[in-house]
């Protein structure tokens, strides 16, 4: 049985979690980005160093999250509120 982890939004383009697996993936991604930013901030000298140092890792996490949403969710398309 192939269950969806993410459903397509009713308006616009994107997904939202609709199962416990989807919520777990979302919380892991948020936790990973938060811990990465805190780690980089503790080892940098200024705010710009923190931003520059965390862009690559946080961007990679976001790309992986979008790929997982695409693989385990409804196919994306622009929606205007219909079914």
Backbone as numpy.savetxt, mean C-alpha at the origin, in Angstrom:
# Nx Ny Nz CAx CAy CAz Cx Cy Cz
-10.76 -22.47 -3.97 -11.61 -21.29 -3.97 -10.72 -20.05 -3.97
-10.95 -19.18 -4.91 -10.14 -17.97 -5.06 -10.92 -16.77 -4.53
-10.67 -16.38 -3.30 -11.39 -15.25 -2.71 -10.60 -13.96 -2.94
-11.33 -12.87 -3.04 -10.72 -11.56 -3.22 -10.21 -11.02 -1.90
-9.03 -10.45 -1.93 -8.49 -9.77 -0.76 -8.83 -8.29 -0.79
-9.00 -7.75 -2.01 -9.27 -6.32 -2.19 -10.41 -6.16 -3.19
-11.32 -5.25 -2.88 -12.41 -4.91 -3.80 -12.12 -3.57 -4.43
-12.65 -3.38 -5.62 -12.48 -2.10 -6.31 -13.35 -1.04 -5.64
-12.84 0.18 -5.59 -13.61 1.28 -5.03 -14.82 1.56 -5.90
-15.86 2.09 -5.30 -17.07 2.41 -6.05 -16.88 3.65 -6.93
-16.14 4.62 -6.43 -15.87 5.84 -7.19 -14.37 5.96 -7.41
-13.95 6.26 -8.61 -12.54 6.45 -8.89 -11.83 5.15 -9.22
-10.52 5.13 -8.94 -9.67 4.00 -9.27 -8.94 3.58 -8.01
-8.95 2.32 -7.68 -8.22 1.83 -6.52 -8.95 0.69 -5.84
-8.42 0.29 -4.70 -8.96 -0.84 -3.96 -9.12 -0.50 -2.49
-9.87 -1.38 -1.81 -9.92 -1.36 -0.35 -9.95 -2.81 0.12
-9.40 -3.09 1.32 -9.36 -4.47 1.80 -10.77 -4.98 2.12
-11.04 -6.24 1.74 -12.35 -6.82 2.01 -12.25 -8.17 2.72
-11.06 -8.57 3.12 -10.88 -9.82 3.86 -9.77 -9.61 4.88
-9.62 -10.58 5.77 -8.59 -10.43 6.79 -7.20 -10.43 6.17
-7.02 -11.16 5.06 -5.72 -11.16 4.39 -5.39 -9.78 3.83
-6.38 -9.13 3.25 -6.18 -7.78 2.72 -5.82 -6.79 3.82
-6.55 -6.88 4.94 -6.24 -5.99 6.07 -4.85 -6.27 6.62
-4.46 -7.55 6.70 -3.13 -7.89 7.21 -2.04 -7.32 6.30
-2.21 -7.45 5.00 -1.23 -6.91 4.05 -1.14 -5.39 4.20
-2.28 -4.73 4.32 -2.28 -3.27 4.47 -1.57 -2.85 5.76
-1.86 -3.52 6.88 -1.21 -3.15 8.15 0.29 -3.45 8.12
0.68 -4.54 7.47 2.11 -4.85 7.34 2.82 -3.79 6.51
2.18 -3.35 5.43 2.78 -2.30 4.58 2.90 -0.98 5.36
1.87 -0.60 6.09 1.92 0.63 6.88 2.99 0.51 7.97
3.05 -0.64 8.63 4.06 -0.85 9.66 5.47 -0.83 9.09
5.65 -1.42 7.91 6.96 -1.41 7.28 7.41 -0.01 6.90
6.50 0.79 6.35 6.85 2.16 5.99 7.13 3.01 7.22
6.34 2.81 8.28 6.55 3.57 9.51 7.88 3.22 10.16
8.17 1.92 10.29 9.42 1.52 10.92 10.63 1.93 10.08
10.51 1.88 8.76 11.59 2.32 7.90 11.85 3.81 8.09
10.81 4.60 8.12 10.98 6.04 8.29 11.58 6.38 9.65
11.15 5.69 10.70 11.72 5.92 12.03 13.20 5.52 12.05
13.53 4.38 11.45 14.93 3.93 11.41 15.80 4.94 10.67
15.34 5.40 9.50 16.11 6.36 8.72 16.24 7.68 9.47
15.17 8.09 10.16 15.19 9.34 10.90 16.19 9.29 12.05
16.31 8.15 12.70 17.26 8.01 13.81 18.71 8.03 13.35
18.95 7.75 12.07 20.31 7.70 11.54 20.62 8.84 10.56
19.78 9.85 10.51 20.03 10.96 9.60 20.27 12.24 10.39
20.75 13.27 9.68 21.12 14.52 10.32 20.11 15.63 10.11
19.22 15.48 9.15 18.23 16.53 8.91 16.95 15.91 8.35
15.94 16.73 8.26 14.67 16.26 7.72 14.77 15.85 6.27
15.57 16.59 5.51 15.71 16.23 4.09 16.44 14.90 3.93
17.39 14.59 4.83 18.05 13.28 4.79 17.05 12.16 5.07
16.12 12.41 5.98 15.10 11.40 6.29 14.21 11.15 5.08
13.77 12.21 4.44 12.88 12.05 3.29 13.60 11.34 2.15
14.80 11.78 1.83 15.55 11.17 0.73 15.90 9.72 1.05
16.26 9.46 2.30 16.64 8.10 2.67 15.49 7.11 2.71
14.27 7.58 2.91 13.14 6.66 3.01 12.34 6.54 1.72
12.62 7.36 0.73 11.84 7.34 -0.51 11.96 6.00 -1.23
13.15 5.46 -1.36 13.34 4.24 -2.14 12.64 3.05 -1.47
12.85 2.87 -0.18 12.25 1.72 0.50 10.73 1.86 0.58
10.24 3.03 0.96 8.80 3.22 1.05 8.14 3.14 -0.32
8.80 3.65 -1.35 8.28 3.51 -2.71 8.21 2.06 -3.14
9.21 1.27 -2.76 9.20 -0.16 -3.09 8.05 -0.88 -2.39
7.79 -0.53 -1.14 6.68 -1.13 -0.41 5.36 -0.78 -1.08
5.20 0.47 -1.51 3.97 0.89 -2.18 3.80 0.16 -3.50
4.87 -0.01 -4.26 4.79 -0.73 -5.53 4.40 -2.19 -5.29
4.96 -2.82 -4.27 4.59 -4.20 -3.94 3.13 -4.29 -3.50
2.67 -3.31 -2.74 1.27 -3.30 -2.31 0.33 -3.16 -3.50
0.64 -2.28 -4.43 -0.20 -2.12 -5.62 -0.19 -3.40 -6.46
0.97 -4.05 -6.59 1.05 -5.30 -7.35 0.22 -6.39 -6.68
0.25 -6.46 -5.36 -0.55 -7.46 -4.65 -2.04 -7.16 -4.76
-2.40 -5.89 -4.70 -3.81 -5.51 -4.89 -4.28 -5.91 -6.29
-3.44 -5.71 -7.27 -3.79 -6.07 -8.65 -3.94 -7.58 -8.79
-3.06 -8.34 -8.12 -3.08 -9.79 -8.25 -4.22 -10.43 -7.45
-4.54 -9.90 -6.30 -5.52 -10.51 -5.41 -6.83 -9.74 -5.30
-7.02 -8.75 -6.16 -8.24 -7.96 -6.09 -8.96 -7.92 -7.42
-10.07 -7.19 -7.42 -10.80 -6.99 -8.67 -9.94 -6.18 -9.63
-10.17 -6.37 -10.89 -9.38 -5.64 -11.89 -9.73 -4.16 -11.84
-8.73 -3.29 -11.86 -9.00 -1.86 -11.71 -9.53 -1.23 -13.00
-10.41 -0.29 -12.83 -10.89 0.57 -13.90 -11.54 1.77 -13.24
-11.67 2.82 -13.99 -12.31 4.02 -13.44 -13.79 3.73 -13.26
-14.30 4.04 -12.07 -15.71 3.77 -11.76 -16.40 5.06 -11.40
-17.67 5.16 -11.79 -18.46 6.35 -11.55 -19.58 6.10 -10.53
-19.50 5.04 -9.76 -20.50 4.79 -8.74 -21.47 3.69 -9.06
-21.41 3.13 -10.23 -22.29 2.01 -10.59 -21.70 0.70 -10.12
-22.40 -0.37 -10.41 -21.88 -1.68 -10.01 -20.97 -2.24 -11.00
